[in-house]
Amino acid sequence: MISRRVVLGGMAAAPFLTFGSAFAAQEQPFTPELFQAAQGQRKSILIEIYASWCPTCRAQKPILSDLLEKPRFKDLTVLRVDFDRQKNEVRNFRANVQSTLIVFKDGEEVGRSVGQTKADAIAALLDKAI
């Protein structure tokens, strides 16, 4: 039996729930362990090479946020590499500049773009991973 406290607590939290986010891919800070685990599970992965000062990265952010809300991208693992603080990872991904997006499928790189800010082109890149 459900207690009154549980029902009231759920009702209080309801205004903060967003039903669309149940399907959203969740962005996480990059760690080698997360990347290796996702690759080992043969997950679809987006690596986002990002810098907070980069105007192109800031233009990509709302586009990626909108796309990642779509159910077709719900299983995409999104890992954000800090261009300024994670230089080894930037080098390992052979990214010469920030605003680089790299997608992996079945453990292999299947596409990348640099400086892309057109939603349809970014969507096409993400589609390669799923």
Rosetta silent file (secondary structure, phi, psi, omega in degrees, C-alpha in Angstrom):
SEQUENCE: MISRRVVLGGMAAAPFLTFGSAFAAQEQPFTPELFQAAQGQRKSILIEIYASWCPTCRAQKPILSDLLEKPRFKDLTVLRVDFDRQKNEVRNFRANVQSTLIVFKDGEEVGRSVGQTKADAIAALLDKAI
SCORE:     score description
SCORE:     0.000 S_00000001
   1 L     0.000  140.060 -179.132    0.000    0.000    0.000 S_00000001
   2 L   -87.608  132.477 -179.031    1.277    3.476   -0.854 S_00000001
   3 L   -79.354  160.017  178.628    1.529    5.886    2.044 S_00000001
   4 H   -61.975  -36.199 -179.785    0.081    9.361    2.007 S_00000001
   5 H   -62.137  -42.403  179.352    3.599   10.790    2.378 S_00000001
   6 H   -64.737  -44.606  179.826    4.752    9.085   -0.838 S_00000001
   7 H   -62.909  -46.676 -179.434    1.713   10.344   -2.787 S_00000001
   8 H   -66.361  -38.345  177.163    2.092   13.905   -1.504 S_00000001
   9 H   -62.736  -41.843  178.085    5.835   13.870   -2.140 S_00000001
  10 H   -64.677  -39.449  178.805    5.240   12.734   -5.703 S_00000001
  11 H   -65.978  -36.778  179.890    2.649   15.432   -6.262 S_00000001
  12 H   -67.726  -33.408 -178.297    5.066   18.072   -4.950 S_00000001
  13 H   -82.285  -20.564 -174.006    7.776   16.904   -7.351 S_00000001
  14 H   -52.395  -40.646 -179.717    5.490   16.654  -10.400 S_00000001
  15 H   -63.799  -17.836 -177.147    5.912   20.290  -11.541 S_00000001
  16 H   -93.824   -4.927 -179.569    9.668   19.711  -11.827 S_00000001
  17 L   -85.203  140.860  173.439    9.418   16.665  -14.078 S_00000001
  18 L  -121.670  117.681 -173.820    9.812   17.004  -17.814 S_00000001
  19 H   -68.607  -30.835  179.619    8.437   14.065  -19.693 S_00000001
  20 H   -65.325  -29.575 -176.300   10.464   14.747  -22.835 S_00000001
  21 H   -71.395  -12.470  177.223   13.754   14.347  -20.992 S_00000001
  22 H   -62.104  -22.873 -179.328   13.021   10.668  -20.370 S_00000001
  23 H  -102.569   -3.112 -172.641   14.202   10.116  -23.942 S_00000001
  24 L   -77.711  139.983  170.003   17.093   12.580  -23.926 S_00000001
  25 L   -70.177  140.020 -177.827   20.724   11.538  -24.276 S_00000001
  26 L  -102.741  126.118  177.644   22.628   12.763  -21.259 S_00000001
  27 E   -79.153  139.396  178.526   25.860   14.689  -21.703 S_00000001
  28 E  -134.278  151.663  172.494   28.688   13.813  -19.311 S_00000001
  29 E   -63.664  141.532 -178.748   32.201   15.137  -18.796 S_00000001
  30 L   -68.769  133.885  164.037   34.719   12.958  -20.622 S_00000001
  31 L  -135.732  148.558  177.814   36.786   10.446  -18.711 S_00000001
  32 H   -58.243  -34.652 -179.098   38.845    7.699  -20.318 S_00000001
  33 H   -65.465  -44.655  177.833   36.981    5.163  -18.168 S_00000001
  34 H   -62.139  -42.696 -179.568   33.545    6.277  -19.400 S_00000001
  35 H   -64.073  -46.789 -179.942   34.741    6.247  -22.996 S_00000001
  36 H   -63.066  -40.359  178.989   36.325    2.791  -22.704 S_00000001
  37 H   -63.620  -44.727  179.622   33.210    1.409  -20.985 S_00000001
  38 H   -64.252  -40.848  177.871   30.924    2.808  -23.704 S_00000001
  39 H   -66.071  -41.050  179.113   33.195    1.455  -26.426 S_00000001
  40 H   -61.673  -30.858  177.682   33.375   -1.918  -24.716 S_00000001
  41 L   -89.736    4.043  178.977   29.580   -2.046  -24.728 S_00000001
  42 L    56.437   38.889  178.462   29.636   -0.975  -28.392 S_00000001
  43 L   -78.933  158.166  171.680   27.445    2.031  -27.607 S_00000001
  44 L   -78.015  132.231 -171.809   26.894    4.913  -29.984 S_00000001
  45 E  -131.365  137.698  167.694   29.077    7.794  -28.771 S_00000001
  46 E  -113.777  124.044  171.928   29.346   11.511  -29.469 S_00000001
  47 E  -101.699  123.847 -179.668   32.580   13.171  -28.386 S_00000001
  48 E  -112.631  111.833  176.776   32.155   16.930  -28.142 S_00000001
  49 E   -88.517  113.355 -166.327   35.426   18.916  -28.022 S_00000001
  50 E  -129.094  144.911  170.381   34.306   22.112  -26.288 S_00000001
  51 L  -132.600  134.451 -175.839   35.764   25.368  -24.979 S_00000001
  52 L   -63.735  -26.427 -177.582   33.703   27.781  -22.882 S_00000001
  53 L   -88.477   -4.961 -172.542   35.168   30.808  -24.689 S_00000001
  54 L   -83.323  118.226  179.433   34.462   29.427  -28.178 S_00000001
  55 H   -65.488  -33.045  178.031   31.612   31.201  -30.027 S_00000001
  56 H   -67.933  -41.477  176.835   31.152   28.240  -32.387 S_00000001
  57 H   -60.552  -41.363  178.759   30.852   25.851  -29.420 S_00000001
  58 H   -65.639  -33.360  177.092   28.243   28.162  -27.896 S_00000001
  59 H   -71.972  -34.410  179.079   26.340   28.116  -31.207 S_00000001
  60 H   -70.724  -31.975 -171.900   26.499   24.306  -31.314 S_00000001
  61 H   -55.338  -53.277 -179.897   25.239   23.884  -27.745 S_00000001
  62 H   -66.352  -30.197  177.760   21.516   24.705  -28.271 S_00000001
  63 H   -66.004  -47.821  178.639   21.487   22.716  -31.522 S_00000001
  64 H   -62.962  -42.491  179.083   22.920   19.668  -29.775 S_00000001
  65 H   -57.929  -45.481  179.055   20.552   20.119  -26.836 S_00000001
  66 H   -63.617  -45.728 -178.651   17.544   20.168  -29.182 S_00000001
  67 H   -64.838  -40.033 -176.694   18.756   17.160  -31.169 S_00000001
  68 H   -71.657  -12.140  173.760   19.592   15.127  -28.070 S_00000001
  69 L   -78.399  -15.987 -176.713   16.001   15.556  -26.853 S_00000001
  70 L   -74.299  136.554 -178.590   14.797   13.560  -29.865 S_00000001
  71 H   -54.766  -30.696 -176.640   13.899    9.931  -29.101 S_00000001
  72 H   -67.674  -18.515  179.550   16.093    8.633  -31.949 S_00000001
  73 H  -105.396   11.834 -173.261   19.202    9.849  -30.108 S_00000001
  74 L   -61.783  -28.050 -178.004   18.141    8.626  -26.643 S_00000001
  75 L   -94.844    5.078 -179.614   20.782    5.865  -26.541 S_00000001
  76 L   -75.805  127.853  174.034   23.646    8.102  -27.643 S_00000001
  77 E   -86.873  123.265 -176.615   26.412    8.449  -25.056 S_00000001
  78 E  -113.941  118.423 -179.218   27.579   12.070  -25.085 S_00000001
  79 E  -120.824  125.564 -176.565   30.980   12.867  -23.617 S_00000001
  80 E  -101.068  122.002  177.772   32.278   16.440  -23.485 S_00000001
  81 E   -98.264  126.891  177.607   36.035   17.011  -23.665 S_00000001
  82 E   -79.844  112.325 -175.600   37.283   20.319  -22.248 S_00000001
  83 L   -56.795  -36.806 -175.856   39.596   21.710  -24.940 S_00000001
  84 L   -85.778  -31.070 -173.570   41.653   23.727  -22.446 S_00000001
  85 L  -102.284  -16.482 -176.684   41.870   21.274  -19.543 S_00000001
  86 L  -120.324   58.618 -175.283   42.019   17.895  -21.265 S_00000001
  87 H   -60.525  -37.776  178.838   44.873   18.394  -23.738 S_00000001
  88 H   -61.799  -43.530  179.888   45.865   14.703  -23.746 S_00000001
  89 H   -66.562  -40.298  177.616   42.351   13.676  -24.743 S_00000001
  90 H   -58.099  -45.445  178.390   42.178   16.408  -27.397 S_00000001
  91 H   -64.287  -43.910 -179.248   45.432   15.044  -28.843 S_00000001
  92 H   -60.559  -32.959  177.933   44.243   11.423  -28.586 S_00000001
  93 L   -87.400    4.265 -179.672   41.148   12.308  -30.631 S_00000001
  94 L    52.618   43.054  177.709   43.345   14.157  -33.176 S_00000001
  95 L   -98.902  119.234 -178.571   41.247   17.293  -32.695 S_00000001
  96 L   -85.743  -22.353 -177.681   43.132   20.391  -33.746 S_00000001
  97 L  -140.905  160.075  171.701   40.462   22.851  -32.673 S_00000001
  98 L   -67.942  173.572 -176.880   37.525   23.161  -30.350 S_00000001
  99 L    67.700   25.514  176.452   34.000   22.787  -31.811 S_00000001
 100 E   -95.245  129.791  176.525   34.963   19.327  -33.089 S_00000001
 101 E  -115.892  129.075 -177.188   32.234   16.674  -32.972 S_00000001
 102 E  -128.707  131.319  179.245   33.223   13.011  -33.359 S_00000001
 103 E  -116.277  143.986  179.870   30.816   10.060  -33.514 S_00000001
 104 E  -124.910  144.268  174.456   31.530    6.389  -32.862 S_00000001
 105 E  -140.345  133.234  179.800   29.493    3.299  -33.644 S_00000001
 106 L    52.972   38.177  175.871   30.394   -0.260  -32.687 S_00000001
 107 L    82.130    0.600 -177.591   33.736    0.926  -31.303 S_00000001
 108 E  -121.564  143.833  173.253   34.829    2.722  -34.481 S_00000001
 109 E   -67.648  129.536 -179.356   34.872    6.373  -35.482 S_00000001
 110 E  -119.551   -3.292  177.672   32.239    6.847  -38.184 S_00000001
 111 E   179.600  158.427  175.530   32.236   10.621  -38.634 S_00000001
 112 E  -156.356  154.191  174.249   33.476   13.986  -37.480 S_00000001
 113 E  -142.008  154.253  179.514   32.844   17.638  -38.121 S_00000001
 114 E  -128.124  122.249  174.702   34.673   20.803  -37.196 S_00000001
 115 L    73.615   15.271 -177.225   32.923   24.118  -36.645 S_00000001
 116 L   -76.423  130.062  178.336   29.554   22.901  -37.920 S_00000001
 117 L  -128.427   14.350  176.230   26.584   25.018  -36.785 S_00000001
 118 L   -96.438  124.998 -175.106   23.843   23.843  -39.153 S_00000001
 119 H   -57.599  -41.865 -177.749   21.288   21.693  -37.353 S_00000001
 120 H   -66.802  -35.656  178.567   20.644   19.395  -40.319 S_00000001
 121 H   -70.539  -39.134  177.527   24.365   18.707  -40.802 S_00000001
 122 H   -67.419  -40.917  176.844   24.853   17.982  -37.092 S_00000001
 123 H   -60.837  -42.237  178.838   21.789   15.704  -37.135 S_00000001
 124 H   -63.106  -37.282  176.356   23.227   13.854  -40.139 S_00000001
 125 H   -64.694  -47.632  179.865   26.489   13.376  -38.237 S_00000001
 126 H   -62.663  -35.471  178.206   24.663   12.016  -35.162 S_00000001
 127 H   -59.354  -29.971  179.566   22.624    9.700  -37.419 S_00000001
 128 H   -64.318  -24.721 -176.718   25.863    7.985  -38.456 S_00000001
 129 H   -86.064  -18.079 -174.834   26.309    6.796  -34.870 S_00000001
 130 L  -103.736    0.000    0.000   22.872    5.218  -34.427 S_00000001
